[in-house]
Amino acid sequence: MKKGKYLLPNLFTSANLVSGFFSMIAAHNGQYTLAALVILLAAGLDCLDGKVARLTGSASAFGVEYDSLQICCLLAWPQDGSSIRGPCAH
């Protein structure tokens, strides 16, 4: 089995994570239209990572956990700069 096929879905997840952070930076800088477009891109990437994993037969426990971690990081990002909140904040 080729190891490269396991990398492909995780690249989608990584691109989703980067898109989410970029949208937060754009919104913080007042570029709300750009932030909204990047959020739509991130939503598309989030849908694709699992589909790509299933189509290539490369679904793994790591991929499931990485996707969950990515969602958790974006939900826990502080929106007002005061503290980290969200479902993963302790």
N, CA, C and O atoms as CSV, one atom per row, in Angstrom:
chain,resi,resn,atom,element,x,y,z
A,1,MET,N,N,0.834,-1.181,0.000
A,1,MET,CA,C,0.000,0.000,0.000
A,1,MET,C,C,0.885,1.254,0.000
A,1,MET,O,O,1.885,1.317,0.716
A,2,LYS,N,N,0.518,2.214,-0.784
A,2,LYS,CA,C,1.322,3.431,-0.869
A,2,LYS,C,C,1.015,4.345,0.313
A,2,LYS,O,O,-0.139,4.522,0.702
A,3,LYS,N,N,2.072,4.918,0.870
A,3,LYS,CA,C,1.903,5.813,2.013
A,3,LYS,C,C,1.388,7.181,1.591
A,3,LYS,O,O,0.789,7.886,2.403
A,4,GLY,N,N,1.607,7.569,0.352
A,4,GLY,CA,C,1.207,8.882,-0.131
A,4,GLY,C,C,-0.300,9.097,-0.105
A,4,GLY,O,O,-0.766,10.223,0.067
A,5,LYS,N,N,-1.065,8.017,-0.277
A,5,LYS,CA,C,-2.517,8.187,-0.306
A,5,LYS,C,C,-3.065,8.558,1.063
A,5,LYS,O,O,-4.155,9.122,1.154
A,6,TYR,N,N,-2.334,8.256,2.128
A,6,TYR,CA,C,-2.768,8.662,3.466
A,6,TYR,C,C,-2.544,10.148,3.705
A,6,TYR,O,O,-3.166,10.743,4.585
A,7,LEU,N,N,-1.667,10.736,2.932
A,7,LEU,CA,C,-1.352,12.151,3.077
A,7,LEU,C,C,-2.424,13.046,2.464
A,7,LEU,O,O,-2.671,14.142,2.966
A,8,LEU,N,N,-3.054,12.599,1.402
A,8,LEU,CA,C,-3.995,13.432,0.658
A,8,LEU,C,C,-5.164,13.953,1.500
A,8,LEU,O,O,-5.402,15.160,1.485
A,9,PRO,N,N,-5.907,13.114,2.233
A,9,PRO,CA,C,-7.008,13.670,3.028
A,9,PRO,C,C,-6.522,14.607,4.130
A,9,PRO,O,O,-7.206,15.571,4.474
A,10,ASN,N,N,-5.353,14.329,4.677
A,10,ASN,CA,C,-4.813,15.188,5.728
A,10,ASN,C,C,-4.366,16.537,5.171
A,10,ASN,O,O,-4.335,17.526,5.904
A,11,LEU,N,N,-4.023,16.589,3.899
A,11,LEU,CA,C,-3.719,17.873,3.265
A,11,LEU,C,C,-4.978,18.727,3.164
A,11,LEU,O,O,-4.923,19.942,3.354
A,12,PHE,N,N,-6.118,18.092,2.864
A,12,PHE,CA,C,-7.382,18.824,2.847
A,12,PHE,C,C,-7.702,19.376,4.233
A,12,PHE,O,O,-8.142,20.518,4.365
A,13,THR,N,N,-7.479,18.557,5.271
A,13,THR,CA,C,-7.739,18.998,6.643
A,13,THR,C,C,-6.802,20.145,7.022
A,13,THR,O,O,-7.230,21.112,7.652
A,14,SER,N,N,-5.532,20.042,6.644
A,14,SER,CA,C,-4.576,21.116,6.936
A,14,SER,C,C,-4.950,22.403,6.213
A,14,SER,O,O,-4.852,23.490,6.782
A,15,ALA,N,N,-5.377,22.283,4.961
A,15,ALA,CA,C,-5.808,23.466,4.219
A,15,ALA,C,C,-7.046,24.083,4.859
A,15,ALA,O,O,-7.204,25.304,4.863
A,16,ASN,N,N,-7.913,23.250,5.393
A,16,ASN,CA,C,-9.095,23.731,6.098
A,16,ASN,C,C,-8.689,24.511,7.352
A,16,ASN,O,O,-9.245,25.571,7.639
A,17,LEU,N,N,-7.731,23.986,8.082
A,17,LEU,CA,C,-7.246,24.661,9.291
A,17,LEU,C,C,-6.632,26.013,8.954
A,17,LEU,O,O,-6.914,27.006,9.625
A,18,VAL,N,N,-5.803,26.062,7.930
A,18,VAL,CA,C,-5.179,27.317,7.511
A,18,VAL,C,C,-6.239,28.307,7.038
A,18,VAL,O,O,-6.160,29.498,7.338
A,19,SER,N,N,-7.226,27.816,6.303
A,19,SER,CA,C,-8.311,28.692,5.836
A,19,SER,C,C,-9.084,29.288,7.002
A,19,SER,O,O,-9.445,30.465,6.980
A,20,GLY,N,N,-9.336,28.477,8.013
A,20,GLY,CA,C,-10.053,28.977,9.182
A,20,GLY,C,C,-9.288,30.077,9.900
A,20,GLY,O,O,-9.866,31.097,10.275
A,21,PHE,N,N,-7.995,29.875,10.090
A,21,PHE,CA,C,-7.192,30.909,10.741
A,21,PHE,C,C,-7.106,32.167,9.877
A,21,PHE,O,O,-7.157,33.284,10.392
A,22,PHE,N,N,-6.974,31.983,8.564
A,22,PHE,CA,C,-6.917,33.132,7.661
A,22,PHE,C,C,-8.212,33.932,7.712
A,22,PHE,O,O,-8.187,35.162,7.676
A,23,SER,N,N,-9.347,33.233,7.795
A,23,SER,CA,C,-10.623,33.954,7.866
A,23,SER,C,C,-10.734,34.751,9.157
A,23,SER,O,O,-11.296,35.846,9.170
A,24,MET,N,N,-10.195,34.200,10.244
A,24,MET,CA,C,-10.204,34.948,11.510
A,24,MET,C,C,-9.342,36.200,11.419
A,24,MET,O,O,-9.722,37.258,11.920
A,25,ILE,N,N,-8.200,36.081,10.788
A,25,ILE,CA,C,-7.313,37.235,10.630
A,25,ILE,C,C,-7.968,38.281,9.733
A,25,ILE,O,O,-7.906,39.478,10.015
A,26,ALA,N,N,-8.599,37.820,8.649
A,26,ALA,CA,C,-9.270,38.756,7.746
A,26,ALA,C,C,-10.413,39.475,8.465
A,26,ALA,O,O,-10.580,40.683,8.295
A,27,ALA,N,N,-11.196,38.758,9.262
A,27,ALA,CA,C,-12.295,39.385,10.002
A,27,ALA,C,C,-11.763,40.369,11.034
A,27,ALA,O,O,-12.337,41.440,11.234
A,28,HIS,N,N,-10.669,40.006,11.687
A,28,HIS,CA,C,-10.063,40.907,12.671
A,28,HIS,C,C,-9.597,42.206,12.021
A,28,HIS,O,O,-9.635,43.268,12.643
A,29,ASN,N,N,-9.157,42.115,10.772
A,29,ASN,CA,C,-8.691,43.296,10.037
A,29,ASN,C,C,-9.819,44.038,9.324
A,29,ASN,O,O,-9.571,44.987,8.580
A,30,GLY,N,N,-11.054,43.603,9.554
A,30,GLY,CA,C,-12.194,44.291,8.967
A,30,GLY,C,C,-12.528,43.890,7.540
A,30,GLY,O,O,-13.364,44.531,6.902
A,31,GLN,N,N,-11.905,42.862,7.035
A,31,GLN,CA,C,-12.172,42.378,5.678
A,31,GLN,C,C,-13.219,41.263,5.751
A,31,GLN,O,O,-12.907,40.085,5.579
A,32,TYR,N,N,-14.458,41.659,6.006
A,32,TYR,CA,C,-15.512,40.684,6.283
A,32,TYR,C,C,-15.922,39.891,5.053
A,32,TYR,O,O,-16.251,38.710,5.167
A,33,THR,N,N,-15.910,40.501,3.902
A,33,THR,CA,C,-16.261,39.775,2.684
A,33,THR,C,C,-15.245,38.681,2.399
A,33,THR,O,O,-15.615,37.551,2.080
A,34,LEU,N,N,-13.965,39.015,2.514
A,34,LEU,CA,C,-12.910,38.026,2.319
A,34,LEU,C,C,-13.019,36.909,3.350
A,34,LEU,O,O,-12.871,35.733,3.017
A,35,ALA,N,N,-13.277,37.278,4.599
A,35,ALA,CA,C,-13.420,36.277,5.662
A,35,ALA,C,C,-14.565,35.321,5.354
A,35,ALA,O,O,-14.434,34.113,5.556
A,36,ALA,N,N,-15.682,35.845,4.870
A,36,ALA,CA,C,-16.832,35.000,4.540
A,36,ALA,C,C,-16.505,34.049,3.386
A,36,ALA,O,O,-16.883,32.878,3.416
A,37,LEU,N,N,-15.811,34.548,2.386
A,37,LEU,CA,C,-15.442,33.689,1.257
A,37,LEU,C,C,-14.490,32.579,1.682
A,37,LEU,O,O,-14.610,31.444,1.219
A,38,VAL,N,N,-13.553,32.900,2.555
A,38,VAL,CA,C,-12.600,31.894,3.024
A,38,VAL,C,C,-13.310,30.868,3.917
A,38,VAL,O,O,-12.944,29.693,3.918
A,39,ILE,N,N,-14.316,31.302,4.670
A,39,ILE,CA,C,-15.089,30.350,5.468
A,39,ILE,C,C,-15.824,29.377,4.553
A,39,ILE,O,O,-15.894,28.185,4.852
A,40,LEU,N,N,-16.370,29.867,3.445
A,40,LEU,CA,C,-17.022,28.977,2.485
A,40,LEU,C,C,-16.029,27.983,1.886
A,40,LEU,O,O,-16.354,26.812,1.693
A,41,LEU,N,N,-14.824,28.455,1.594
A,41,LEU,CA,C,-13.773,27.561,1.113
A,41,LEU,C,C,-13.455,26.495,2.161
A,41,LEU,O,O,-13.327,25.314,1.838
A,42,ALA,N,N,-13.329,26.920,3.414
A,42,ALA,CA,C,-13.022,25.980,4.496
A,42,ALA,C,C,-14.134,24.948,4.661
A,42,ALA,O,O,-13.860,23.776,4.918
A,43,ALA,N,N,-15.383,25.375,4.515
A,43,ALA,CA,C,-16.503,24.437,4.620
A,43,ALA,C,C,-16.433,23.392,3.506
A,43,ALA,O,O,-16.690,22.210,3.737
A,44,GLY,N,N,-16.086,23.833,2.310
A,44,GLY,CA,C,-15.932,22.888,1.203
A,44,GLY,C,C,-14.807,21.901,1.449
A,44,GLY,O,O,-14.949,20.710,1.175
A,45,LEU,N,N,-13.690,22.391,1.965
A,45,LEU,CA,C,-12.560,21.514,2.268
A,45,LEU,C,C,-12.915,20.526,3.371
A,45,LEU,O,O,-12.480,19.375,3.342
A,46,ASP,N,N,-13.700,20.972,4.336
A,46,ASP,CA,C,-14.108,20.095,5.430
A,46,ASP,C,C,-14.979,18.957,4.914
A,46,ASP,O,O,-14.891,17.831,5.405
A,47,CYS,N,N,-15.813,19.248,3.933
A,47,CYS,CA,C,-16.639,18.194,3.336
A,47,CYS,C,C,-15.794,17.219,2.520
A,47,CYS,O,O,-16.075,16.021,2.477
A,48,LEU,N,N,-14.768,17.742,1.882
A,48,LEU,CA,C,-13.978,16.913,0.974
A,48,LEU,C,C,-13.003,15.976,1.673
A,48,LEU,O,O,-12.719,14.898,1.150
A,49,ASP,N,N,-12.482,16.349,2.837
A,49,ASP,CA,C,-11.428,15.521,3.435
A,49,ASP,C,C,-11.915,14.107,3.750
A,49,ASP,O,O,-11.207,13.138,3.477
A,50,GLY,N,N,-13.099,13.979,4.313
A,50,GLY,CA,C,-13.623,12.648,4.605
A,50,GLY,C,C,-13.972,11.870,3.349
A,50,GLY,O,O,-13.746,10.663,3.272
A,51,LYS,N,N,-14.529,12.574,2.358
A,51,LYS,CA,C,-14.883,11.903,1.098
A,51,LYS,C,C,-13.635,11.388,0.377
A,51,LYS,O,O,-13.628,10.281,-0.161
A,52,VAL,N,N,-12.587,12.205,0.377
A,52,VAL,CA,C,-11.342,11.792,-0.270
A,52,VAL,C,C,-10.750,10.585,0.452
A,52,VAL,O,O,-10.251,9.659,-0.188
A,53,ALA,N,N,-10.804,10.596,1.781
A,53,ALA,CA,C,-10.274,9.473,2.552
A,53,ALA,C,C,-11.030,8.185,2.225
A,53,ALA,O,O,-10.420,7.127,2.069
A,54,ARG,N,N,-12.355,8.275,2.124
A,54,ARG,CA,C,-13.145,7.083,1.813
A,54,ARG,C,C,-12.923,6.628,0.367
A,54,ARG,O,O,-12.825,5.429,0.105
A,55,LEU,N,N,-12.845,7.571,-0.567
A,55,LEU,CA,C,-12.645,7.204,-1.975
A,55,LEU,C,C,-11.292,6.554,-2.227
A,55,LEU,O,O,-11.185,5.641,-3.046
A,56,THR,N,N,-10.260,7.016,-1.531
A,56,THR,CA,C,-8.921,6.460,-1.728
A,56,THR,C,C,-8.643,5.276,-0.811
A,56,THR,O,O,-7.586,4.651,-0.899
A,57,GLY,N,N,-9.589,4.972,0.064
A,57,GLY,CA,C,-9.389,3.858,1.000
A,57,GLY,C,C,-8.320,4.158,2.029
A,57,GLY,O,O,-7.639,3.253,2.513
A,58,SER,N,N,-8.172,5.426,2.362
A,58,SER,CA,C,-7.100,5.821,3.284
A,58,SER,C,C,-7.633,6.397,4.594
A,58,SER,O,O,-6.924,7.122,5.292
A,59,ALA,N,N,-8.878,6.073,4.922
A,59,ALA,CA,C,-9.422,6.532,6.202
A,59,ALA,C,C,-8.622,5.889,7.331
A,59,ALA,O,O,-8.301,4.701,7.281
A,60,SER,N,N,-8.308,6.680,8.338
A,60,SER,CA,C,-7.519,6.166,9.457
A,60,SER,C,C,-7.979,6.822,10.749
A,60,SER,O,O,-8.656,7.850,10.737
A,61,ALA,N,N,-7.599,6.207,11.858
A,61,ALA,CA,C,-7.924,6.778,13.167
A,61,ALA,C,C,-7.243,8.140,13.326
A,61,ALA,O,O,-7.820,9.059,13.909
A,62,PHE,N,N,-6.021,8.269,12.811
A,62,PHE,CA,C,-5.328,9.559,12.885
A,62,PHE,C,C,-6.114,10.636,12.146
A,62,PHE,O,O,-6.271,11.747,12.652
A,63,GLY,N,N,-6.605,10.315,10.961
A,63,GLY,CA,C,-7.359,11.287,10.176
A,63,GLY,C,C,-8.615,11.753,10.882
A,63,GLY,O,O,-8.956,12.935,10.843
A,64,VAL,N,N,-9.304,10.825,11.528
A,64,VAL,CA,C,-10.513,11.177,12.281
A,64,VAL,C,C,-10.160,12.119,13.423
A,64,VAL,O,O,-10.833,13.127,13.638
A,65,GLU,N,N,-9.099,11.783,14.157
A,65,GLU,CA,C,-8.687,12.623,15.287
A,65,GLU,C,C,-8.152,13.972,14.819
A,65,GLU,O,O,-8.399,14.990,15.466
A,66,TYR,N,N,-7.428,13.991,13.710
A,66,TYR,CA,C,-6.882,15.245,13.182
A,66,TYR,C,C,-8.007,16.171,12.739
A,66,TYR,O,O,-7.949,17.378,12.976
A,67,ASP,N,N,-9.022,15.619,12.103
A,67,ASP,CA,C,-10.172,16.426,11.683
A,67,ASP,C,C,-10.896,16.989,12.902
A,67,ASP,O,O,-11.303,18.150,12.900
A,68,SER,N,N,-11.059,16.172,13.940
A,68,SER,CA,C,-11.708,16.643,15.164
A,68,SER,C,C,-10.876,17.727,15.847
A,68,SER,O,O,-11.420,18.710,16.350
A,69,LEU,N,N,-9.560,17.543,15.862
A,69,LEU,CA,C,-8.675,18.544,16.465
A,69,LEU,C,C,-8.756,19.861,15.709
A,69,LEU,O,O,-8.760,20.930,16.319
A,70,GLN,N,N,-8.819,19.790,14.397
A,70,GLN,CA,C,-8.912,20.998,13.578
A,70,GLN,C,C,-10.181,21.764,13.902
A,70,GLN,O,O,-10.142,22.983,14.068
A,71,ILE,N,N,-11.300,21.071,13.995
A,71,ILE,CA,C,-12.564,21.721,14.334
A,71,ILE,C,C,-12.501,22.306,15.732
A,71,ILE,O,O,-12.960,23.423,15.969
A,72,CYS,N,N,-11.932,21.548,16.654
A,72,CYS,CA,C,-11.822,21.990,18.046
A,72,CYS,C,C,-10.963,23.251,18.162
A,72,CYS,O,O,-11.302,24.168,18.909
A,73,CYS,N,N,-9.862,23.294,17.429
A,73,CYS,CA,C,-8.982,24.472,17.489
A,73,CYS,C,C,-9.694,25.716,16.988
A,73,CYS,O,O,-9.550,26.791,17.569
A,74,LEU,N,N,-10.452,25.581,15.928
A,74,LEU,CA,C,-11.128,26.749,15.383
A,74,LEU,C,C,-12.285,27.207,16.261
A,74,LEU,O,O,-12.560,28.404,16.339
A,75,LEU,N,N,-12.962,26.282,16.919
A,75,LEU,CA,C,-14.067,26.665,17.798
A,75,LEU,C,C,-13.570,27.282,19.099
A,75,LEU,O,O,-14.258,28.105,19.704
A,76,ALA,N,N,-12.378,26.886,19.529
A,76,ALA,CA,C,-11.850,27.382,20.794
A,76,ALA,C,C,-11.062,28.676,20.643
A,76,ALA,O,O,-10.637,29.254,21.644
A,77,TRP,N,N,-10.860,29.140,19.423
A,77,TRP,CA,C,-10.077,30.353,19.200
A,77,TRP,C,C,-10.771,31.540,19.858
A,77,TRP,O,O,-11.973,31.724,19.669
A,78,PRO,N,N,-10.043,32.353,20.629
A,78,PRO,CA,C,-10.692,33.488,21.304
A,78,PRO,C,C,-11.205,34.525,20.305
A,78,PRO,O,O,-10.463,34.975,19.432
A,79,GLN,N,N,-12.450,34.894,20.438
A,79,GLN,CA,C,-13.048,35.850,19.521
A,79,GLN,C,C,-12.826,37.296,19.956
A,79,GLN,O,O,-12.808,38.201,19.122
A,80,ASP,N,N,-12.656,37.515,21.262
A,80,ASP,CA,C,-12.471,38.884,21.740
A,80,ASP,C,C,-11.080,39.110,22.338
A,80,ASP,O,O,-10.805,40.185,22.872
A,81,GLY,N,N,-10.208,38.112,22.254
A,81,GLY,CA,C,-8.845,38.268,22.741
A,81,GLY,C,C,-8.690,38.122,24.247
A,81,GLY,O,O,-7.578,38.257,24.758
A,82,SER,N,N,-9.772,37.850,24.976
A,82,SER,CA,C,-9.665,37.802,26.434
A,82,SER,C,C,-9.304,36.417,26.947
A,82,SER,O,O,-8.487,36.298,27.860
A,83,SER,N,N,-9.884,35.380,26.391
A,83,SER,CA,C,-9.601,34.036,26.866
A,83,SER,C,C,-10.013,33.029,25.804
A,83,SER,O,O,-10.760,33.335,24.875
A,84,ILE,N,N,-9.503,31.828,25.975
A,84,ILE,CA,C,-9.874,30.758,25.058
A,84,ILE,C,C,-11.153,30.105,25.585
A,84,ILE,O,O,-11.210,29.658,26.730
A,85,ARG,N,N,-12.167,30.059,24.736
A,85,ARG,CA,C,-13.423,29.438,25.087
A,85,ARG,C,C,-13.785,28.432,24.010
A,85,ARG,O,O,-13.242,28.464,22.905
A,86,GLY,N,N,-14.682,27.562,24.333
A,86,GLY,CA,C,-15.167,26.615,23.351
A,86,GLY,C,C,-15.258,25.230,23.929
A,86,GLY,O,O,-14.983,25.031,25.112
A,87,PRO,N,N,-15.642,24.262,23.110
A,87,PRO,CA,C,-15.865,22.924,23.625
A,87,PRO,C,C,-14.599,22.223,24.097
A,87,PRO,O,O,-14.686,21.268,24.870
A,88,CYS,N,N,-13.418,22.669,23.654
A,88,CYS,CA,C,-12.182,22.011,24.035
A,88,CYS,C,C,-11.406,22.787,25.096
A,88,CYS,O,O,-10.338,22.343,25.519
A,89,ALA,N,N,-11.912,23.919,25.527
A,89,ALA,CA,C,-11.216,24.704,26.546
A,89,ALA,C,C,-11.398,24.051,27.909
A,89,ALA,O,O,-12.490,23.607,28.263
A,90,HIS,N,N,-10.321,24.002,28.654
A,90,HIS,CA,C,-10.393,23.395,30.002
A,90,HIS,C,C,-10.324,24.474,31.052
A,90,HIS,O,O,-10.368,24.178,32.246
